[in-house]
Amino acid sequence: MKKNPHRLVFGLVFIAVALVSCYKFGRIYAPKEVAPNTAYEGRIVCINDGNNAEQTGFSVFAVRVPLNWDVTVGDSAYQQFAREGLKNSLNEELNMAAPMVYSLVLSELYNESNPKEGFEWRAFRTAHVNRRSIQGSDAGGCDSIVFRFTVLNDGVAGSYELDYIVGSIESDEDNPDAIDSYAGRLSDAQGSDLFRVSTEQVKVKPGDGEFNTEMPEFKTTVVVLEGGTPVTHEPALTVSTASESVAINYANLPQQAMVVIYKQAALLPMLAAHSVVEEGRFNSGTFDAGALEPGVYHVRALRSSGAPIDGCDEVTFTVGNYKDMALAAETKLMVISEPAVLSPATNSLGKAYELSRGLTASLFLESGEIMKAIVDSALAYRPAALLIAGGLTKSGEKEGHEYLSSLLKPLTEAGIKVCVIPGTQDIDNPDASRFNGDETAPTATVTAYEFAAIYDQLGFADAVSKDEGSLSYISYVTDEIAVLAIDSHLGFLTPATVAWMKKVSNAAFASGRHVVAMMYHLVGAPFDGYDRLGTLVNKPEETGLLGSILGDTTAIAEPVEYELNTYDIQDALAECGITALFTSDLSASDIACIYTADGTPLWQIATGGVTSFDCPWRLIGITDDGLNIETHLTTNLSDKEGLTFEDYAYYRTKYRMSEYVDSFCVQNWELIDGFLKKNFIFDYDPAIDLFDKNMFFVLPSEPKQMADLVNSTIIPPLTKLITTFAEGNEHLKQSQQLVDEFHAGVEGILDGLNTLPSLITPMLKDGFAEAGLDLDVLVDAVVGSMAFNYVGSADNVTNDLFVRIPFGTPTGIKALPLTKEQGKSILYNLSGQRILYPSARGIYIQNGQKQLR
C-alpha cells in the first residue's frame, strides 16, 4: 500500500481526544493463562466520564499481538449501553450493537507509528452500515461502550504482553484523504492516554448487563501454557466444486493479494478474480467463482504487483463437459483442424526443421503422436464421422499424406467414416521438404488426382456426388446428416462449383437430411484487421501488416479477378441451406454468426489446429432441431521435456515466437535497416539546424539488437494474444490487460530507439499517424477486436467453445451496425447470448467484464 507521508507527521491525538472527551479509557478483560492453540474472547470497556459531546464517526479499537496469532471480531463486536429509549440527534437508539471490520489503513498506521519486534497491531472500526462512534448526548445517559474480540494463539508457550488502542475517527478512513485530516502530531500522542498503561481497577456500573466485574489493566500479559504444537500460517489455496459452481478457498494471504484463475496454459486471467482486502488477520475466506465453462483451470495467489506469493502453490482443477450436450445426442460428428502431419520416419529435429517452421508453432514432429491420440478419442466417443477441413500436412509432402492416411485407417475399420478436404498447402506445394539436422532436401508433393487417390477411403469413395471442377464432394454420413466438403485449396470457388453445391444440397435436403459444410478458408473476418493478416475465400491476399509498417507495398500474391467475392460465397452457402460451416485456416477456436444480405444466419465454426496450442477438437451432437457443439482438448498424450503436453505446446508457442524474431531479423536485416535509416536518420546542416536530431536516436546496428528489442517489448503480449485467441472465449478473460500491454509494448520499441522517451516517443507516434499508420488506433482496433471478441465494432460476441445452433432458424448474435461504444454497452449471458432485458438477477457480461444485474 502506498503510504502518504503526512500520515506519520499527523498522528493519533485526534483519536485520543475524541475518546477522552467523552469517556475514561476502558479496561480489558483477558485471561491470564490460556491453553495452547486455543481462542479466548477479550473485551474492552470504556466508561462515561460525564462529558457527553455527541460523536457520529467511526469507533476504533486495536490490539497488538504476536505475529502468528489471529484476531477476529463478531457481528456484535461493538456494544453501547445507554438508558432505555435514549436517542441521538439522528433519532438513533444509543443502546445498540454494531459489527466491526478490519481496517488495513489504521493497522498500517499503528504498526508504523508504534512498532514492536515480533508483534503486529490489528485495528478494527465500526462498519459503514453502522457509522457509530462513542456516543454521549445526555449526561449519564450512556455509561459504557464494550468492544468484543477473539484472540487465537499459535501454540508457542511463553509470556506475551498485549497492548490495546480504543478511540474514534470522524472521517471515513477508507478515503486516503481522510487520513490527512487527522489532527495532532504523532509525537504528542505517544504520551497521551492513547498509549498509557493503567493499573487502576475500575468496576463497571450496574446496567451494563453481564459486565459487573472488575477489569484488569489496559495492558495485559497472557501466558500460553506448555504442551502445544506451534502453528505457522502458510498461504494456501483449495478448490471445491458443487454442480456447475466453483468455490476457491484461500487462507493466510497478504493484504491486497489477488486470487486469480487461468484457463489451460494461457497467461491471461479469467474475469472471475478476487481481491483480498480486510478479511481478518490471516485473510482466510472463500471466493465463489460461479459457473465456469468446461476445461482445466489453474488458481494462483498473486501479490498486488502481480508477483507470485512464496509458499503458495497453485491449484489445478477440471470442469467437466458442458451439460454433455453432444454426448446426449445419438448422432455425433467429430471435427479437427490442421493435423499438419510430417512423417517422423523421414524427418528429425534440427536447425533445418526449425528454420522451416517460420512463425508457426505447429508441433509437426509430434503430429503423429497427436493424431494417434485423436484416433483413440474417436474410438472412445464413436462419432458417425470425423471431419478434417484441410491443413493435412506440413507442406504437402506425399509421405505426410500417406502417413496420415495410415493413421486414420483404424477409424474406417471400426465403421467410423472420415471426410477430408485439402488446404492451401496440401497440393502441388513446391516447399515439400525433408529435414535432417542442418540439411533440407526437397521431396515429392501430390497432385489433386494423387490426393484423391490417397484419401479414397476417407471421403471420396463414399461420396454421393463429386464436383467435376474441384475436389469438392458430398457424403451422406448418416440417415440424418450430410457433409458438404468444399475444396477451396486454390483460394477461390468458381461459379460452376457453387452451382454444384446448390444442386447437391437441395438433393440432400430432399432426402430428409440436414447439411453441414466444411472448407479450409473462412468466409467472414473473425476480427478487425484480419484482411491484412489472413485470407478469406475468393478474396486476393493484400499487402501484409508488416509490409505496410516497413513500407513494402509488394502484394504477397498477385491480385486475381474473381467472378465471385466473399459475400457471394456467404449468400451461396445460405442458399444451400447451410447453417454451420466448419473451417480450419484460422488456427484458433472461434465461432461467429454471419448474417447474409437477406438476414439468413450462417455459423462459421473455426477450430484451432490440433497440432498447435491448445490442441483442440470439437464434438458435435446432432439432434432433430440443431447442433450441440462441445470443445475438447487433446490431453491423452505423454509428457514432453518434463512438461505436460498442454504446457509443452504452450512452451513451443512462446519460444517459437522469439526464435522467429531472431531469424527474421537476420534474414531481413537489409529491409529493416533501410526502414530504420529512412525514418530515424535525419539530415543535419549546422548552418541552419539548431541541433542534430540524430543524437536523440540509438538505432540497432545489427540484427541481434533489433531482435532483443522486439523480444523484450512486443513478443510477451503477442504470445498472450495468440494463445488467448487460440483458446477462444477471450471476452471472458481480463482482456483489457492485452490491449494495455500491447500499447506498452509498442511504446517500448519506440522508447528503445531514442534517448528521450517521454519527449521523442510521442513525436514518433504522431509522425506515424500523420503518415497513415496510427499505432494506437491499430492496437485498439486489431488487438481490441481479438481480445474483446467483436468484429467491426459490432455486437458479435458468442461462445466459441460450447454453443447450441438450431437448424434453419435465425439465432446467435446478429452483427448489428453499432459503433464500438454502443457495442460495449450490450449485455450478454455467460453463454455469450445477447440479453436485451435481464429477466432475473444474475451475472452478465458487459464490455468484457462480469457484472451483477
Solvent accessible surface area in square Angstrom, and as a share of the most:
residue,aa,sasa,rsa
1,M,84,0.37
2,K,187,0.79
3,K,83,0.35
4,N,40,0.21
5,P,100,0.63
6,H,91,0.41
7,R,16,0.06
8,L,80,0.40
9,V,85,0.49
10,F,76,0.31
11,G,0,0.00
12,L,0,0.00
13,V,33,0.19
14,F,60,0.25
15,I,0,0.00
16,A,3,0.03
17,V,80,0.46
18,A,8,0.06
19,L,0,0.00
20,V,51,0.30
21,S,31,0.20
22,C,0,0.00
23,Y,1,0.00
24,K,107,0.45
25,F,4,0.02
26,G,0,0.00
27,R,6,0.02
28,I,0,0.00
29,Y,83,0.32
30,A,5,0.04
31,P,32,0.20
32,K,104,0.44
33,E,109,0.49
34,V,12,0.07
35,A,49,0.38
36,P,26,0.17
37,N,56,0.29
38,T,55,0.32
39,A,59,0.46
40,Y,22,0.08
41,E,71,0.32
42,G,0,0.00
43,R,50,0.18
44,I,0,0.00
45,V,0,0.00
46,C,0,0.00
47,I,17,0.09
48,N,16,0.08
49,D,60,0.31
50,G,47,0.45
51,N,77,0.40
52,N,22,0.11
53,A,54,0.42
54,E,59,0.27
55,Q,28,0.12
56,T,45,0.26
57,G,0,0.00
58,F,3,0.01
59,S,0,0.00
60,V,0,0.00
61,F,0,0.00
62,A,0,0.00
63,V,0,0.00
64,R,29,0.11
65,V,0,0.00
66,P,12,0.07
67,L,89,0.44
68,N,58,0.30
69,W,1,0.00
70,D,26,0.14
71,V,0,0.00
72,T,61,0.35
73,V,39,0.22
74,G,45,0.43
75,D,125,0.65
76,S,52,0.34
77,A,1,0.00
78,Y,0,0.00
79,Q,36,0.16
80,Q,1,0.01
81,F,33,0.14
82,A,16,0.12
83,R,127,0.46
84,E,160,0.72
85,G,44,0.42
86,L,24,0.12
87,K,91,0.38
88,N,13,0.06
89,S,93,0.60
90,L,113,0.56
91,N,108,0.55
92,E,59,0.26
93,E,74,0.33
94,L,0,0.00
95,N,61,0.31
96,M,30,0.13
97,A,49,0.38
98,A,1,0.01
99,P,41,0.26
100,M,8,0.03
101,V,54,0.31
102,Y,9,0.03
103,S,0,0.00
104,L,14,0.07
105,V,13,0.07
106,L,0,0.00
107,S,2,0.01
108,E,35,0.16
109,L,6,0.03
110,Y,0,0.00
111,N,39,0.20
112,E,67,0.30
113,S,16,0.10
114,N,22,0.11
115,P,99,0.62
116,K,66,0.28
117,E,174,0.78
118,G,37,0.36
119,F,38,0.16
120,E,46,0.20
121,W,2,0.01
122,R,8,0.03
123,A,0,0.00
124,F,3,0.01
125,R,4,0.02
126,T,0,0.00
127,A,10,0.08
128,H,91,0.41
129,V,126,0.72
130,N,45,0.23
131,R,111,0.40
132,R,23,0.08
133,S,0,0.00
134,I,1,0.00
135,Q,1,0.01
136,G,0,0.00
137,S,46,0.30
138,D,50,0.26
139,A,81,0.63
140,G,47,0.45
141,G,1,0.01
142,C,0,0.00
143,D,23,0.12
144,S,0,0.00
145,I,0,0.00
146,V,0,0.00
147,F,0,0.00
148,R,48,0.18
149,F,3,0.01
150,T,48,0.28
151,V,0,0.00
152,L,65,0.33
153,N,4,0.02
154,D,11,0.06
155,G,2,0.02
156,V,60,0.34
157,A,36,0.28
158,G,29,0.27
159,S,78,0.50
160,Y,38,0.14
161,E,73,0.33
162,L,0,0.00
163,D,11,0.05
164,Y,4,0.01
165,I,0,0.00
166,V,0,0.00
167,G,0,0.00
168,S,3,0.02
169,I,2,0.01
170,E,70,0.31
171,S,39,0.25
172,D,50,0.26
173,E,0,0.00
174,D,64,0.33
175,N,73,0.37
176,P,86,0.54
177,D,101,0.53
178,A,8,0.06
179,I,1,0.01
180,D,46,0.24
181,S,69,0.45
182,Y,8,0.03
183,A,54,0.42
184,G,29,0.28
185,R,137,0.50
186,L,25,0.13
187,S,82,0.53
188,D,69,0.36
189,A,0,0.00
190,Q,74,0.33
191,G,75,0.72
192,S,31,0.20
193,D,60,0.31
194,L,0,0.00
195,F,43,0.18
196,R,77,0.28
197,V,84,0.48
198,S,7,0.04
199,T,112,0.65
200,E,100,0.45
201,Q,93,0.42
202,V,23,0.13
203,K,138,0.59
204,V,5,0.03
205,K,101,0.43
206,P,116,0.73
207,G,65,0.63
208,D,0,0.00
209,G,53,0.51
210,E,107,0.48
211,F,1,0.01
212,N,74,0.38
213,T,82,0.48
214,E,111,0.50
215,M,2,0.01
216,P,26,0.17
217,E,45,0.20
218,F,4,0.02
219,K,49,0.21
220,T,3,0.01
221,T,53,0.31
222,V,0,0.00
223,V,51,0.29
224,V,2,0.01
225,L,74,0.37
226,E,146,0.66
227,G,75,0.72
228,G,24,0.23
229,T,98,0.57
230,P,86,0.54
231,V,59,0.34
232,T,90,0.52
233,H,46,0.21
234,E,104,0.47
235,P,20,0.13
236,A,44,0.34
237,L,12,0.06
238,T,76,0.44
239,V,34,0.19
240,S,54,0.35
241,T,81,0.47
242,A,69,0.54
243,S,121,0.78
244,E,83,0.37
245,S,45,0.29
246,V,3,0.01
247,A,25,0.19
248,I,0,0.00
249,N,49,0.25
250,Y,9,0.03
251,A,28,0.21
252,N,33,0.17
253,L,4,0.02
254,P,44,0.28
255,Q,40,0.18
256,Q,58,0.26
257,A,0,0.00
258,M,57,0.26
259,V,0,0.00
260,V,7,0.04
261,I,0,0.00
262,Y,17,0.06
263,K,10,0.04
264,Q,3,0.01
265,A,10,0.08
266,A,1,0.01
267,L,65,0.32
268,L,1,0.00
269,P,6,0.04
270,M,8,0.03
271,L,21,0.10
272,A,10,0.08
273,A,31,0.24
274,H,45,0.20
275,S,54,0.35
276,V,0,0.00
277,V,64,0.37
278,E,43,0.19
279,E,51,0.23
280,G,18,0.18
281,R,20,0.07
282,F,25,0.11
283,N,4,0.02
284,S,64,0.41
285,G,26,0.25
286,T,85,0.49
287,F,20,0.08
288,D,99,0.51
289,A,5,0.04
290,G,24,0.23
291,A,44,0.34
292,L,15,0.08
293,E,17,0.08
294,P,11,0.07
295,G,16,0.16
296,V,35,0.20
297,Y,0,0.00
298,H,19,0.09
299,V,0,0.00
300,R,63,0.23
301,A,4,0.03
302,L,27,0.14
303,R,100,0.37
304,S,85,0.55
305,S,97,0.63
306,G,44,0.43
307,A,45,0.35
308,P,99,0.62
309,I,9,0.04
310,D,121,0.63
311,G,61,0.58
312,C,18,0.11
313,D,116,0.60
314,E,78,0.35
315,V,36,0.20
316,T,74,0.43
317,F,22,0.09
318,T,93,0.54
319,V,25,0.15
320,G,51,0.49
321,N,53,0.27
322,Y,52,0.20
323,K,137,0.58
324,D,60,0.31
325,M,33,0.15
326,A,0,0.00
327,L,66,0.33
328,A,86,0.67
329,A,9,0.07
330,E,172,0.77
331,T,20,0.12
332,K,25,0.11
333,L,0,0.00
334,M,0,0.00
335,V,3,0.02
336,I,0,0.00
337,S,1,0.00
338,E,25,0.11
339,P,0,0.00
340,A,5,0.04
341,V,0,0.00
342,L,1,0.00
343,S,10,0.06
344,P,64,0.40
345,A,94,0.73
346,T,44,0.25
347,N,17,0.09
348,S,46,0.29
349,L,107,0.53
350,G,19,0.18
351,K,128,0.54
352,A,8,0.06
353,Y,4,0.02
354,E,35,0.16
355,L,88,0.44
356,S,43,0.28
357,R,6,0.02
358,G,24,0.23
359,L,89,0.44
360,T,53,0.31
361,A,18,0.14
362,S,17,0.11
363,L,2,0.01
364,F,13,0.05
365,L,37,0.18
366,E,26,0.12
367,S,0,0.00
368,G,3,0.03
369,E,54,0.24
370,I,0,0.00
371,M,0,0.00
372,K,112,0.48
373,A,4,0.03
374,I,0,0.00
375,V,8,0.05
376,D,82,0.42
377,S,14,0.09
378,A,0,0.00
379,L,63,0.31
380,A,79,0.61
381,Y,59,0.22
382,R,124,0.45
383,P,3,0.02
384,A,27,0.21
385,A,0,0.00
386,L,0,0.00
387,L,1,0.00
388,I,0,0.00
389,A,1,0.01
390,G,0,0.00
391,G,0,0.00
392,L,0,0.00
393,T,0,0.00
394,K,22,0.09
395,S,13,0.08
396,G,0,0.00
397,E,4,0.02
398,K,67,0.28
399,E,39,0.17
400,G,0,0.00
401,H,0,0.00
402,E,83,0.37
403,Y,45,0.17
404,L,0,0.00
405,S,26,0.16
406,S,66,0.43
407,L,19,0.10
408,L,0,0.00
409,K,116,0.49
410,P,56,0.35
411,L,0,0.00
412,T,46,0.27
413,E,122,0.55
414,A,35,0.27
415,G,63,0.61
416,I,4,0.02
417,K,68,0.29
418,V,3,0.02
419,C,1,0.01
420,V,0,0.00
421,I,0,0.00
422,P,0,0.00
423,G,0,0.00
424,T,64,0.37
425,Q,36,0.16
426,D,0,0.00
427,I,9,0.04
428,D,88,0.46
429,N,19,0.10
430,P,127,0.80
431,D,100,0.52
432,A,3,0.02
433,S,15,0.09
434,R,101,0.37
435,F,5,0.02
436,N,107,0.55
437,G,27,0.26
438,D,103,0.54
439,E,120,0.54
440,T,76,0.44
441,A,46,0.36
442,P,121,0.76
443,T,31,0.18
444,A,61,0.48
445,T,41,0.24
446,V,1,0.00
447,T,63,0.36
448,A,39,0.31
449,Y,178,0.68
450,E,57,0.26
451,F,0,0.00
452,A,24,0.19
453,A,61,0.47
454,I,37,0.19
455,Y,0,0.00
456,D,52,0.27
457,Q,121,0.54
458,L,6,0.03
459,G,3,0.03
460,F,8,0.03
461,A,52,0.41
462,D,77,0.40
463,A,21,0.16
464,V,82,0.47
465,S,34,0.22
466,K,113,0.48
467,D,13,0.07
468,E,181,0.81
469,G,69,0.66
470,S,35,0.22
471,L,24,0.12
472,S,1,0.01
473,Y,0,0.00
474,I,1,0.01
475,S,1,0.01
476,Y,46,0.17
477,V,11,0.06
478,T,30,0.17
479,D,110,0.57
480,E,82,0.37
481,I,0,0.00
482,A,0,0.00
483,V,0,0.00
484,L,0,0.00
485,A,0,0.00
486,I,0,0.00
487,D,8,0.04
488,S,1,0.00
489,H,24,0.11
490,L,120,0.60
491,G,16,0.15
492,F,65,0.27
493,L,6,0.03
494,T,55,0.32
495,P,56,0.35
496,A,73,0.57
497,T,4,0.02
498,V,11,0.07
499,A,61,0.47
500,W,29,0.10
501,M,0,0.00
502,K,65,0.28
503,K,149,0.63
504,V,10,0.06
505,S,0,0.00
506,N,89,0.46
507,A,54,0.42
508,A,0,0.00
509,F,76,0.32
510,A,92,0.71
511,S,53,0.34
512,G,60,0.58
513,R,40,0.15
514,H,53,0.24
515,V,3,0.02
516,V,1,0.01
517,A,0,0.00
518,M,0,0.00
519,M,0,0.00
520,Y,9,0.04
521,H,6,0.03
522,L,0,0.00
523,V,0,0.00
524,G,8,0.08
525,A,35,0.27
526,P,4,0.03
527,F,10,0.04
528,D,32,0.17
529,G,31,0.30
530,Y,11,0.04
531,D,53,0.27
532,R,104,0.38
533,L,93,0.46
534,G,20,0.19
535,T,27,0.15
536,L,14,0.07
537,V,0,0.00
538,N,4,0.02
539,K,66,0.28
540,P,47,0.29
541,E,66,0.29
542,E,72,0.32
543,T,28,0.16
544,G,13,0.13
545,L,39,0.20
546,L,86,0.43
547,G,14,0.13
548,S,41,0.27
549,I,51,0.26
550,L,23,0.12
551,G,54,0.52
552,D,52,0.27
553,T,123,0.72
554,T,100,0.58
555,A,37,0.28
556,I,115,0.58
557,A,40,0.31
558,E,145,0.65
559,P,96,0.60
560,V,75,0.43
561,E,170,0.76
562,Y,58,0.22
563,E,147,0.66
564,L,31,0.15
565,N,75,0.38
566,T,8,0.04
567,Y,152,0.58
568,D,53,0.28
569,I,0,0.00
570,Q,13,0.06
571,D,45,0.23
572,A,5,0.04
573,L,0,0.00
574,A,16,0.13
575,E,108,0.48
576,C,2,0.01
577,G,36,0.35
578,I,3,0.02
579,T,11,0.06
580,A,0,0.00
581,L,0,0.00
582,F,1,0.01
583,T,1,0.01
584,S,0,0.00
585,D,35,0.18
586,L,21,0.11
587,S,47,0.30
588,A,3,0.02
589,S,2,0.01
590,D,5,0.02
591,I,3,0.01
592,A,8,0.06
593,C,3,0.02
594,I,27,0.14
595,Y,43,0.16
596,T,11,0.06
597,A,104,0.81
598,D,119,0.61
599,G,27,0.26
600,T,44,0.25
601,P,11,0.07
602,L,0,0.00
603,W,2,0.01
604,Q,3,0.01
605,I,0,0.00
606,A,1,0.01
607,T,1,0.01
608,G,1,0.01
609,G,2,0.02
610,V,0,0.00
611,T,1,0.01
612,S,18,0.12
613,F,10,0.04
614,D,12,0.06
615,C,4,0.02
616,P,2,0.01
617,W,6,0.02
618,R,0,0.00
619,L,0,0.00
620,I,0,0.00
621,G,0,0.00
622,I,10,0.05
623,T,41,0.24
624,D,134,0.69
625,D,81,0.42
626,G,0,0.00
627,L,0,0.00
628,N,13,0.07
629,I,0,0.00
630,E,0,0.00
631,T,17,0.10
632,H,22,0.10
633,L,38,0.19
634,T,8,0.05
635,T,92,0.54
636,N,79,0.41
637,L,25,0.12
638,S,69,0.45
639,D,93,0.48
640,K,53,0.22
641,E,126,0.56
642,G,77,0.74
643,L,61,0.30
644,T,70,0.41
645,F,8,0.03
646,E,39,0.17
647,D,51,0.26
648,Y,10,0.04
649,A,2,0.01
650,Y,25,0.09
651,Y,76,0.29
652,R,33,0.12
653,T,6,0.03
654,K,81,0.34
655,Y,99,0.38
656,R,8,0.03
657,M,5,0.02
658,S,28,0.18
659,E,67,0.30
660,Y,58,0.22
661,V,16,0.09
662,D,64,0.33
663,S,23,0.15
664,F,41,0.17
665,C,4,0.03
666,V,100,0.57
667,Q,125,0.56
668,N,42,0.22
669,W,44,0.16
670,E,157,0.70
671,L,78,0.39
672,I,12,0.06
673,D,28,0.14
674,G,38,0.36
675,F,29,0.12
676,L,5,0.03
677,K,104,0.44
678,K,167,0.71
679,N,55,0.28
680,F,4,0.02
681,I,88,0.44
682,F,62,0.26
683,D,143,0.74
684,Y,95,0.36
685,D,60,0.31
686,P,98,0.62
687,A,91,0.71
688,I,139,0.71
689,D,51,0.26
690,L,175,0.87
691,F,100,0.42
692,D,42,0.22
693,K,95,0.40
694,N,42,0.22
695,M,119,0.53
696,F,41,0.17
697,F,28,0.12
698,V,80,0.46
699,L,45,0.23
700,P,14,0.09
701,S,87,0.56
702,E,81,0.36
703,P,31,0.19
704,K,133,0.56
705,Q,84,0.37
706,M,17,0.08
707,A,2,0.02
708,D,66,0.34
709,L,29,0.14
710,V,24,0.14
711,N,32,0.16
712,S,82,0.53
713,T,24,0.14
714,I,25,0.13
715,I,13,0.07
716,P,68,0.43
717,P,8,0.05
718,L,46,0.23
719,T,3,0.02
720,K,32,0.13
721,L,8,0.04
722,I,61,0.31
723,T,1,0.00
724,T,0,0.00
725,F,13,0.06
726,A,6,0.04
727,E,6,0.03
728,G,1,0.01
729,N,1,0.00
730,E,2,0.01
731,H,4,0.02
732,L,16,0.08
733,K,2,0.01
734,Q,38,0.17
735,S,0,0.00
736,Q,80,0.35
737,Q,62,0.28
738,L,1,0.00
739,V,7,0.04
740,D,76,0.39
741,E,55,0.25
742,F,19,0.08
743,H,40,0.18
744,A,66,0.51
745,G,4,0.04
746,V,24,0.14
747,E,65,0.29
748,G,18,0.18
749,I,35,0.18
750,L,8,0.04
751,D,48,0.25
752,G,31,0.30
753,L,4,0.02
754,N,6,0.03
755,T,68,0.40
756,L,73,0.36
757,P,55,0.35
758,S,106,0.68
759,L,103,0.51
760,I,13,0.07
761,T,6,0.03
762,P,64,0.40
763,M,115,0.51
764,L,20,0.10
765,K,29,0.12
766,D,85,0.44
767,G,37,0.35
768,F,29,0.12
769,A,38,0.30
770,E,155,0.70
771,A,87,0.68
772,G,68,0.65
773,L,33,0.17
774,D,55,0.28
775,L,19,0.10
776,D,49,0.25
777,V,92,0.53
778,L,44,0.22
779,V,8,0.05
780,D,55,0.29
781,A,31,0.24
782,V,17,0.10
783,V,6,0.04
784,G,4,0.04
785,S,1,0.00
786,M,18,0.08
787,A,1,0.00
788,F,22,0.09
789,N,10,0.05
790,Y,19,0.07
791,V,36,0.21
792,G,49,0.47
793,S,27,0.17
794,A,10,0.08
795,D,1,0.01
796,N,15,0.07
797,V,10,0.06
798,T,6,0.04
799,N,5,0.03
800,D,0,0.00
801,L,9,0.05
802,F,4,0.02
803,V,17,0.10
804,R,89,0.33
805,I,0,0.00
806,P,35,0.22
807,F,26,0.11
808,G,70,0.68
809,T,70,0.41
810,P,88,0.55
811,T,31,0.18
812,G,35,0.34
813,I,5,0.03
814,K,94,0.40
815,A,51,0.39
816,L,43,0.22
817,P,136,0.85
818,L,40,0.20
819,T,80,0.46
820,K,61,0.26
821,E,123,0.55
822,Q,92,0.41
823,G,13,0.13
824,K,61,0.26
825,S,62,0.40
826,I,27,0.13
827,L,16,0.08
828,Y,10,0.04
829,N,34,0.18
830,L,61,0.30
831,S,33,0.21
832,G,2,0.01
833,Q,100,0.45
834,R,74,0.27
835,I,40,0.20
836,L,119,0.59
837,Y,184,0.70
838,P,52,0.33
839,S,117,0.75
840,A,67,0.52
841,R,184,0.67
842,G,23,0.22
843,I,75,0.38
844,Y,22,0.08
845,I,2,0.01
846,Q,34,0.15
847,N,58,0.30
848,G,7,0.06
849,Q,73,0.32
850,K,62,0.26
851,Q,62,0.28
852,L,102,0.51
853,R,102,0.37
